[in-house]
Amino acid sequence: MLRIFQLALFPDLKIPNKDIFSFFYDVNKSWQHKTFTECGLSGKKYTFGQTMDSALRWGEAVKKILPNSKNPTIAFICPNSPDFVCLFLGTLAAGGIVSPLNPLYTPVEAANQIRDSGAELLVVDPILEPLADAVLKVLGKTNARCCKRSLQQW
C-alpha cells in the first residue's frame, strides 16, 4: 500500500487565476532592477525588467516566425540558464507550449519527444548544436531552416 506524506510545513498559498507569464509580469514594478535569474557557472544574470523585456521580445518573435500557429509547441535544447527563463516565459506570453528537452538525451530520445510533442520550432543553445544536428538527422529534417540569433537580437 502506498504511504503518502504531507511535506508542506507552511499554510496553503492563494494562487491567482491567471497564466504564469501574467503572474510574473504583474509582480510589483519596484522589482525591475533586482536580480531575477543568475547562472551559477558563468555569473550571467538578468534583472526582473531585463527578463520580462527579453521574454516579450521573444514572444513577439515567435508570432512572426510561426504566424499561422495559435498555440505553437516549441522544443528547447538548452542548459538551465537565464536565457532559458526568458525563452520559457516569452513562449508562454505568445500563447505557446514549452517542451524542454534534457541536454543529456540521446538524439533518438530527443527526436521522440519532438515528434510526440508536435513541436513546430526547435530552439538550441549554441553549445548544444551538435546534439541538435543529430536530432534533426534522426527526424529526417535535413532541410530544416536555421536562424542563428542571440536572444538580445530578437
C-alpha positions in Angstrom: 0.0 0.0 0.0 1.2 3.5 -0.8 2.1 5.8 2.0 1.6 9.5 1.4 3.3 12.1 3.5 2.4 15.7 3.6 5.7 17.6 3.5 4.5 21.1 3.5 5.0 22.9 6.7 3.6 26.2 5.6 -0.1 27.2 5.0 -1.5 26.9 1.5 -1.0 29.9 -0.7 -3.8 31.6 -2.6 -2.7 31.4 -6.2 -4.3 33.9 -8.5 -6.3 32.7 -11.5 -4.0 33.9 -14.3 -1.4 32.5 -16.7 2.2 32.1 -15.5 3.5 34.9 -17.7 1.0 37.4 -16.4 1.7 36.3 -12.8 5.4 37.2 -13.2 4.8 40.2 -15.3 2.3 41.8 -12.9 4.6 41.5 -9.9 5.4 44.8 -8.1 7.2 47.1 -10.6 9.7 48.1 -7.9 11.5 44.8 -8.6 12.5 46.0 -12.1 16.2 46.4 -11.1 16.5 43.4 -8.8 18.2 40.2 -10.0 15.6 37.7 -11.2 17.8 34.9 -12.6 21.5 34.2 -12.4 23.8 31.5 -13.8 25.9 29.9 -11.1 28.6 28.9 -13.6 29.0 32.0 -15.8 27.7 34.6 -13.5 25.4 35.9 -16.2 22.3 37.5 -14.7 19.2 39.3 -15.7 17.1 41.7 -13.6 13.4 41.3 -13.4 13.0 44.1 -16.0 15.6 42.6 -18.4 13.9 39.2 -18.1 10.5 40.5 -18.9 11.8 42.7 -21.8 13.6 39.7 -23.4 10.6 37.5 -22.8 8.2 39.9 -24.5 10.6 40.3 -27.5 10.9 36.6 -27.8 7.1 36.2 -27.6 6.7 38.7 -30.5 9.4 36.8 -32.5 7.5 33.6 -32.0 4.4 35.2 -33.5 6.4 36.3 -36.5 8.2 33.0 -37.0 5.0 31.0 -36.7 2.3 33.4 -37.8 -0.3 30.8 -38.5 0.1 28.9 -35.2 -2.3 29.8 -32.4 -0.7 27.8 -29.6 2.6 26.5 -31.0 4.6 23.9 -29.3 8.3 24.9 -29.1 11.0 22.5 -28.1 14.2 23.7 -26.4 17.6 22.1 -26.1 19.2 24.5 -23.6 21.0 24.3 -20.4 19.5 25.8 -17.3 20.4 29.5 -17.8 19.0 33.0 -17.6 18.3 32.9 -21.3 16.2 29.7 -20.9 14.0 31.6 -18.4 13.4 34.4 -20.9 12.6 31.9 -23.7 10.3 29.9 -21.5 8.3 33.0 -20.3 8.3 34.5 -23.8 6.9 31.3 -25.3 4.1 31.4 -22.7 3.5 35.1 -23.4 3.0 34.2 -27.1 0.4 31.6 -26.1 2.9 28.8 -26.8 3.5 25.5 -25.2 7.0 24.7 -23.9 8.6 21.3 -24.5 12.1 21.4 -22.8 14.4 18.6 -23.8 17.1 17.3 -21.4 20.5 18.2 -23.0 21.7 14.7 -21.9 19.1 13.0 -24.1 20.4 10.8 -26.9 19.4 12.1 -30.4 16.8 9.3 -30.6 15.2 10.3 -27.2 15.2 14.0 -28.2 13.7 13.2 -31.6 10.9 11.1 -29.9 10.0 14.0 -27.6 9.9 16.4 -30.5 7.7 14.0 -32.5 5.4 13.3 -29.6 5.0 16.9 -28.6 4.3 18.1 -32.1 6.9 20.8 -31.8 6.9 23.3 -34.7 10.1 25.0 -33.7 13.4 23.9 -32.1 15.4 26.4 -30.2 19.0 25.3 -29.4 21.8 26.8 -27.3 25.0 27.1 -29.4 26.9 24.7 -27.2 24.3 22.0 -28.0 24.3 22.4 -31.8 26.0 19.0 -32.3 23.1 17.3 -30.5 20.5 19.3 -32.4 22.2 18.4 -35.7 22.0 14.7 -34.7 18.3 15.1 -33.7 17.4 16.7 -37.0 19.1 13.8 -38.8 17.1 11.3 -36.8 13.9 13.2 -37.7 14.9 13.3 -41.3 14.8 17.1 -41.3 17.9 17.7 -43.4 16.4 20.9 -44.9 15.4 22.5 -41.6 15.6 26.3 -41.6 18.1 27.6 -39.1 18.2 31.1 -37.9 21.1 31.9 -35.6 20.5 34.9 -33.4 21.2 35.7 -29.8 18.3 36.4 -27.5 19.2 40.0 -27.4 18.9 40.3 -31.2 15.2 39.5 -31.2 
